Amino acid sequence: MILLTGGTGFIGSHTALALAQAGLPCVLLDNLSNSPESTLEGLARISGQAPVFERGDVRDAALLDTLFKRHPIRAVVHGAALKAVGEGLAQPALYHDNNVGGSITLIRAMERAGVRRLVFSSSSTVYGNPALAQLPETAPLAPLNPEARSKVMVEQLLHDVAASHPDWRIFSLRCFNPVGAHPSGLLGEAPRGQTLNLLTVMAQAAAGQRPPLSIFGNDYPTPDGTGVRDYIHVMDLARGHLAALQQVLQTGPAPDTRHWVINLGRGQGLSVLQLLQAFEQHTGHRVPHQWAPRREGDAASWVADVTQARQHLGWQAELGPAQMCVDAWRWQSRLLGE
Ligand code: UDP
């Protein structure tokens, strides 16, 4: 059994499916602070069986002890975290309590249970406003806000933890920009708040569910002036988590390094305008849009160097912009139809 914290979140729920399909059943832990319980129905309809779900907070040490006693947990995939940049700026203590405090509570519970195999969902935000066209894992870390800083802090914490005991095997996966949805249309991004990825915003604007898309900035030093990101299909990210999990589950003598930090991206950037064109081309729906000033704290360009993922995980992204757009649109259309 695998404990998946943040199990009903965007990345967590898709990861649960990838793990189950690989014969690794999960216990999903989530406090439902930013994802709806209906995610569980989507998971059940896709996989044909109800997921094992525990509603609770990763900061609840007693609950974690109970879970480790109740289930034969071999490893943890840790995705429970708050991720809204603006909210983090307004409530830094809340963010650090959840993201850093939650990770500390989890690690201590893992140590009590003798479970020392962990995959942590980190984020490309650790790089801040990067100067490099493609970011290797060795690029300087320059987090711009509390949310990003909490990811850096947890990675550093995990570095110390891995060094403390020979049984630890830990991956920190720096996820670039997750988009898309499960191809069934039964699972996708469903946050309670307003933090939506660009493709979800486009799909909602195309569906007339929200005002036209505001394109934040047209004077960035990028080929067409709009921001460039390394968008990655959430199903690819889920497979990336699975690949890391399979590695930490391996037995054998303790390696010298026990904490690996890996970028999960496609290694290819798309600008806002390029993604918009891809959406219109592949879904056949127009995205009403307007120009808006730059959004505070946004970087011009963020693209992964994915060499390490290929070499260490034997993983690479397979799905391109067409699949991202079609799946994001199918998910939004289904939400609209309900
Ligand atoms: N973006 C935009 N309009 C929106 C949302 C996002 O122009 O309504 C741009 C944003 O400036 C950035 C890119 O789309 O260049 C990706 O934004 P998102 O919030 O999805 O991810 P992040 O900024 O965290 O990389």
Boltz pocket constraint, residues with backbone or C-beta under 6 A from the ligand:
constraints:
  - pocket:
      binder: B
      contacts: [[A, 177], [A, 196], [A, 197], [A, 198], [A, 199], [A, 201], [A, 213], [A, 214], [A, 215], [A, 216], [A, 217], [A, 226], [A, 227], [A, 228], [A, 229], [A, 272], [A, 295], [A, 298], [A, 299], [A, 300]]
      max_distance: 6.0
